[in-house]
Amino acid sequence: MLKVSGEALGGEDGHGIDPETLRRVSGEIAQLAKSGKEVAVVMGAGNFFRGVTGVAGGMDQVTSDQMGMLATLMNALALRDAIVSAKVGAVVLSAIEIGPVAEPYSPHRGREVLSRGEVALCAAGTGNPFFTTDTAAALRALELGCDVMFKASKVDGVYDKDPVRHADAVRFETMTYDDVLSAKLEVMDLTAITLAEGRGLPIVVFNLREKGAMVRIAAGEVGLGTLIAAD
């Protein structure tokens, strides 16, 4: 399972979809699929709309989260076309009914897509308000039987503090779920961490901007990110 934030597709400014970033990310996903890996993806929406921003502006939480779900579908559709252009099949599976735009998500359908060597793009979060796309990624990873969850980030792992603001920030090579929960590190929604911990789903946080990192980590290379797992 690969969790990609919407901002990641927006390139340097994090808005809209940057064509070069889209080509590179889709190319690496296609490369993983061609190597025989089963790949599922959950997209964020921050390059188009952030639910928390809507709420902060006075919008109803349910409405704001529903708008975010629709934004993830736009990202998933763009990623699907780019992956297909790289000669790998890809299917958008939506947690909300949206007619001809995407197929309805179900664990059975998702596993079927993966078994054919195609990429399963799981859109619209969990289909429910009040849950983040991080939690959706952990949930879909468990439903689809994924061995590991990759959390694409703007930095090369988990730090004790923001490495952009603090030059002395220390990166962790490995952490336990309890380490993340007790320190309340903002690497991922804590509900997602708790869900992963309950089923022993390992999480690797890595820098999506580092070309080839995704493929190298999937091939077993260590030291490119932070592994979050049990003791």
C-alpha positions as CSV (number, residue, x, y, z in Angstrom):
1,M,0.0,0.0,0.0
2,L,1.3,3.4,-1.0
3,K,-0.1,6.5,0.6
4,V,0.6,9.6,-1.4
5,S,-0.4,13.1,-0.2
6,G,-2.1,15.4,-2.7
7,E,0.5,18.0,-2.1
8,A,3.1,15.6,-3.4
9,L,1.5,15.6,-6.8
10,G,1.5,19.4,-6.7
11,G,5.3,19.6,-7.1
12,E,7.2,22.3,-5.4
13,D,4.3,24.5,-4.5
14,G,1.9,21.7,-3.6
15,H,-1.0,23.0,-5.6
16,G,-2.8,21.4,-8.5
17,I,-1.0,18.6,-10.4
18,D,2.6,19.0,-11.6
19,P,3.0,17.0,-14.9
20,E,6.6,16.1,-14.3
21,T,5.9,14.9,-10.7
22,L,2.9,12.9,-12.0
23,R,5.0,11.2,-14.7
24,R,7.8,10.4,-12.2
25,V,5.6,9.0,-9.5
26,S,3.4,7.0,-11.9
27,G,6.5,5.7,-13.6
28,E,7.9,4.3,-10.3
29,I,4.5,2.8,-9.4
30,A,4.4,1.1,-12.9
31,Q,7.9,-0.1,-12.4
32,L,6.9,-1.8,-9.1
33,A,3.9,-3.4,-10.8
34,K,6.1,-4.7,-13.7
35,S,8.5,-6.2,-11.2
36,G,5.7,-8.4,-9.9
37,K,4.7,-6.4,-6.8
38,E,1.0,-6.0,-6.1
39,V,0.5,-2.2,-5.6
40,A,-2.5,-0.4,-4.1
41,V,-2.5,3.4,-3.7
42,V,-4.5,5.8,-1.6
43,M,-4.4,9.5,-2.6
44,G,-4.7,12.5,-0.4
45,A,-6.4,15.7,-1.5
46,G,-4.4,18.7,-0.2
47,N,-3.3,19.9,-3.6
48,F,-7.0,20.7,-4.3
49,F,-8.8,21.0,-1.0
50,R,-8.1,20.3,2.6
51,G,-11.0,19.4,4.9
52,V,-9.4,21.1,7.9
53,T,-9.1,24.3,6.0
54,G,-12.8,24.3,5.1
55,V,-13.8,23.7,8.7
56,A,-11.5,26.5,9.9
57,G,-13.3,28.8,7.5
58,G,-16.7,27.9,9.0
59,M,-17.7,25.0,6.7
60,D,-19.6,22.1,8.1
61,Q,-17.2,19.2,8.8
62,V,-19.3,16.6,6.9
63,T,-19.5,18.9,3.8
64,S,-15.8,19.8,4.0
65,D,-14.8,16.1,4.2
66,Q,-17.0,15.2,1.3
67,M,-15.3,17.8,-0.8
68,G,-12.0,16.3,0.2
69,M,-13.2,12.9,-0.9
70,L,-14.1,14.3,-4.4
71,A,-10.6,15.9,-4.6
72,T,-9.0,12.5,-4.0
73,L,-10.9,11.2,-7.0
74,M,-9.4,13.8,-9.2
75,N,-5.9,12.8,-8.1
76,A,-6.7,9.1,-8.6
77,L,-8.0,9.7,-12.1
78,A,-4.9,11.6,-13.1
79,L,-2.6,8.9,-11.6
80,R,-4.6,6.2,-13.4
81,D,-4.1,7.8,-16.8
82,A,-0.4,8.3,-16.1
83,I,0.1,4.7,-15.0
84,V,-1.8,3.4,-18.0
85,S,0.5,5.6,-20.2
86,A,3.4,3.7,-18.6
87,K,1.9,0.4,-20.0
88,V,0.4,-0.9,-16.7
89,G,-3.2,-1.4,-16.0
90,A,-4.8,0.7,-13.3
91,V,-8.4,0.9,-11.8
92,V,-9.9,3.6,-9.7
93,L,-12.1,2.2,-6.9
94,S,-14.2,4.7,-5.1
95,A,-15.6,4.5,-1.6
96,I,-18.5,6.7,-2.7
97,E,-20.8,6.0,-5.6
98,I,-19.9,8.2,-8.5
99,G,-21.4,6.4,-11.6
100,P,-19.2,6.2,-14.7
101,V,-16.3,8.0,-13.1
102,A,-15.0,5.1,-11.0
103,E,-15.9,1.6,-9.9
104,P,-17.3,1.1,-6.4
105,Y,-14.7,-0.1,-3.9
106,S,-14.9,-3.5,-2.3
107,P,-12.1,-5.6,-0.8
108,H,-13.0,-8.4,-3.2
109,R,-12.8,-6.1,-6.3
110,G,-9.5,-4.6,-5.0
111,R,-7.9,-8.0,-4.6
112,E,-9.1,-9.0,-8.0
113,V,-7.4,-6.0,-9.6
114,L,-4.2,-6.7,-7.8
115,S,-4.2,-10.3,-8.7
116,R,-4.2,-9.3,-12.4
117,G,-1.1,-7.3,-12.0
118,E,-3.0,-4.0,-12.2
119,V,-2.7,-1.1,-9.7
120,A,-5.7,-0.5,-7.4
121,L,-6.2,3.2,-6.8
122,C,-8.5,3.4,-3.8
123,A,-10.2,6.9,-3.8
124,A,-12.6,8.9,-1.7
125,G,-10.9,7.9,1.6
126,T,-13.1,5.6,3.7
127,G,-16.2,7.1,2.3
128,N,-17.0,8.6,5.7
129,P,-16.4,12.0,7.2
130,F,-14.1,12.5,10.2
131,F,-11.5,10.0,8.9
132,T,-8.3,11.0,7.2
133,T,-6.8,9.4,4.1
134,D,-4.0,8.1,6.3
135,T,-6.6,6.0,8.2
136,A,-8.1,5.1,4.8
137,A,-4.7,3.8,3.6
138,A,-4.2,1.7,6.7
139,L,-7.7,0.3,6.4
140,R,-7.4,-0.5,2.8
141,A,-4.0,-2.1,3.3
142,L,-5.5,-4.5,5.9
143,E,-8.6,-5.2,3.7
144,L,-6.4,-6.0,0.7
145,G,-3.9,-8.1,2.6
146,C,-0.9,-5.8,1.9
147,D,2.4,-6.7,3.5
148,V,3.6,-3.2,4.1
149,M,2.4,0.4,3.9
150,F,4.6,3.1,2.4
151,K,3.9,6.6,3.6
152,A,5.2,9.1,1.0
153,S,6.6,12.2,2.7
154,K,8.5,15.4,1.9
155,V,11.4,14.2,4.1
156,D,13.4,11.0,4.3
157,G,11.7,9.5,7.4
158,V,10.5,10.4,10.8
159,Y,12.4,13.0,12.9
160,D,12.2,14.1,16.5
161,K,11.2,17.5,15.3
162,D,10.6,19.3,12.0
163,P,13.9,19.0,10.0
164,V,12.9,21.9,7.8
165,R,12.8,24.3,10.8
166,H,15.4,22.6,13.0
167,A,18.9,21.9,11.7
168,D,19.6,19.6,14.7
169,A,16.6,17.4,14.1
170,V,17.4,13.7,14.5
171,R,16.1,11.0,12.1
172,F,14.9,7.7,13.3
173,E,15.8,4.6,11.3
174,T,13.3,2.4,13.2
175,M,10.5,3.1,15.6
176,T,7.8,1.2,17.3
177,Y,4.1,2.1,17.1
178,D,4.2,3.0,20.7
179,D,7.1,5.4,20.1
180,V,5.1,7.3,17.6
181,L,1.9,7.3,19.7
182,S,3.6,8.3,22.9
183,A,5.5,11.2,21.3
184,K,2.5,12.2,19.3
185,L,4.7,12.7,16.2
186,E,2.8,14.2,13.3
187,V,4.1,11.8,10.7
188,M,0.7,10.2,10.3
189,D,-2.8,10.3,11.7
190,L,-2.6,8.5,15.1
191,T,-5.8,6.6,14.3
192,A,-3.9,5.1,11.3
193,I,-1.0,4.2,13.5
194,T,-3.3,2.5,16.1
195,L,-5.0,0.5,13.3
196,A,-1.7,-0.6,11.9
197,E,-0.4,-1.6,15.3
198,G,-3.5,-3.7,16.0
199,R,-2.7,-5.9,13.0
200,G,1.0,-5.6,12.9
201,L,1.1,-3.7,9.6
202,P,4.6,-2.3,9.2
203,I,4.9,1.3,7.9
204,V,7.8,2.8,6.0
205,V,8.0,6.6,5.8
206,F,10.2,7.8,2.9
207,N,10.9,10.9,0.8
208,L,8.8,10.7,-2.4
209,R,11.0,13.5,-3.9
210,E,14.0,11.2,-4.0
211,K,13.9,9.6,-7.4
212,G,13.8,5.8,-7.2
213,A,13.5,5.6,-3.4
214,M,10.1,3.8,-3.6
215,V,11.5,1.1,-5.9
216,R,14.7,0.7,-3.9
217,I,12.8,0.3,-0.6
218,A,10.4,-2.2,-2.1
219,A,13.4,-4.2,-3.3
220,G,14.6,-4.4,0.3
221,E,17.2,-1.6,0.5
222,V,17.4,-0.2,4.1
223,G,18.3,3.2,5.4
224,L,16.1,5.2,2.9
225,G,13.4,6.0,5.4
226,T,12.0,5.1,8.8
227,L,10.5,1.7,9.5
228,I,7.6,1.8,12.1
229,A,6.8,-1.7,13.4
230,A,6.4,-3.8,16.5
231,D,9.2,-4.3,19.0
